[in-house]
Amino acid sequence: MKNDGMKNKVWLLKRLLSDDSGQDLIEYALVAALLALSAVAAMGTLSNKISNEFNKVGDSL
């Protein structure tokens, strides 16, 4: 009987170590974070350019 319990524990441990179902979710989260970071950086640069253009138009009026 003790041997069956040990076999079950070994089987469960092997199954847990080979399970990679959460890996896809982590990869998608990392890609989403990278996209968000690049969007924030691009928006900062874009807002400065738009502001400069509006200032030029305002000065010319």
N, C-alpha and C positions, 0 to 999 in steps of 0.2 A: 504494500500500500504506500509506503514512504517513497518508493521509487516512482510511482505514478505521479505523485505531487511534484517531484523534482523534474520529471519529463514535461509536465504541463508548464512549469516555470521556465524551463529552457526553451520550450516551444514559443511561449509568450514573449520572452526576451528576443528571440530571433525574429519574430514577427514585428515587434516594435522597432527593432533596429533596421529592418528592411522596408518599413513603411515610409513613403515619401509623399504622401497625399497633401501635406501642408506646404510643400516646397513651391508649388505653382503659385499659391496665394502670396507668398513672400516675394517671389520674382515680380509678380504684377504690382505689388505695393512699391517695390524699389523703382520700377519703371515709371509708375505714376508720380512718385516723389521727384524723380529726375526731371520729368516733364514739367511739373509744377515749379521747380527751382529755375529751370531755363525760361519758363514763361514770365516769372517775376523779374528775372534779370532783363529780359527783352522789353518788358513793359516800362521799366525804369529808364532805359535808353530811349525808347520811343516817346515817352512823355516829355523828356527834355527836348527832343527834336520838334515835337508838336508845339510846345510852349515857345520855342525860339521862332517858329514860323508865325505864330499868332502875334508875337511881339514885333516882328518885321512888318506885318500887315498893319498893325496898330500904329507903328511909327510912320509908315508911309501915308496914312490918312491924316 
